[in-house]
Amino acid sequence: MVRQDLEAATGRYLDLIGRADEEGAADLVLGLIGEGVPAEDVLLRVIAPCQRRVGELWASNEWPVAREHGATAVSERVVAAVSGRVRPTATRGRVAVACADGEYHVLPTLIMAEVLRLRGWQVDFLGASVPGPHLITHLHQTGPDVVALGCMLPTRLPRAHATIAACQAVGIPVLAGGAGFGADGRFARLLGADAWAPTADAAADRLAAGLPSFPAAPDDSGGSGDTAVHLGGEEYAYLTRHRADLLARVMDTLTGRPEHTAEDLGNMADFLIAATYVHDAALFTDFVVWTCRMLEARQVPAESVVLGLGAFHDVLTDCPDARALLNEGVAAAQACCGRSARPADQRTETSV
């Protein structure tokens, strides 16, 4: 099938999943395979790009969350239909594929599992949010050659780190994948993963070539070059332990501001905690900019994000590193507002 035809099929597939038409979507995909389109191409050139588009349509407020959830659920079942139709013989080793603990965005990791299976690997797909201890039990019982760990949200990085360390402690290398590890894989390296891949086909190529894939990290300090020892810290521990209380105090300061929901403020807290864990300001400011754009698409001004960040800044009086991250977040949010950035320390109690 020529590229133009496959692009047209992709448009039809998006329309079908947008209407939650599972039967039509499955018929379309299985029909493509019946016409000779490789199953891997269907997964990577039809289903995967449509899922990215689904996320964009939700973020821009063109699709409500129910439609986005329905489309995603349909695609998960269509991937299962592909798996049932195409059953290659396993010719390589065994891979345990799992989403990091707390990670429920399962479709990208499911697609990776299917691509690995199509490439000849024996795949144990363990699903969403696999707790580290249960994953380790599975490794002891089955003895895979490698763990492929998916993480879409950087808020799951602390748990992913614990899982990576636990897998390696029992002698199983870890291939990291997913947007949560950074577009360049920098968090996969930081957390000590043996390898990282940006896409499902890249993951299959990486495993075929063998591990590891990371070159030796440059050592600018004269030490060992191991950055993982610097993860976390006292502020991270404090923020994690007192998250519920901090959120309650922030909510109190924003009484009468209906645009600040507990869910939005909880996300703000979780990204702040993750950025504190990996000591990466860009992780937090990228989230702030995305949040501003997402809220503006819903007619909620970016100034509300500035106020939310300011409320956290008021509460976290004993966390200088977190307050510095919040200042950078304020600057990013104010840039979205079209205003010049001003550090939170220099604002009044009513404006940032």
Salt bridges, closest charged atoms under 4 A:
ASP15 OD2 - ARG19 NH2 2.82
ASP21 OD2 - ARG19 NH1 3.99
GLU22 OE2 - ARG77 NE 2.62
GLU40 OE1 - ARG119 NE 2.87
ASP41 OD2 - ARG45 NH1 3.86
GLU56 OE1 - ARG53 NH1 3.21
GLU68 OE1 - HIS69 NE2 3.36
ASP101 OD1 - ARG159 NH1 3.54
GLU103 OE2 - HIS105 ND1 2.85
GLU114 OE1 - ARG117 NH2 2.63
ASP124 OD2 - ARG94 NE 2.80
ASP124 OD2 - HIS138 NE2 3.18
ASP184 OD1 - ARG186 NH1 3.28
ASP205 OD1 - ARG119 NH1 2.90
ASP245 OD2 - ARG249 NH1 3.73
GLU259 OE2 - ARG257 NH2 2.72
GLU259 OE2 - HIS260 ND1 3.91
ASP270 OD1 - ARG243 NE 2.64
ASP280 OD2 - ARG186 NE 3.26
ASP314 OD1 - ARG347 NH2 2.62
ASP345 OD1 - HIS313 NE2 3.43
ASP345 OD1 - ARG323 NH2 3.29
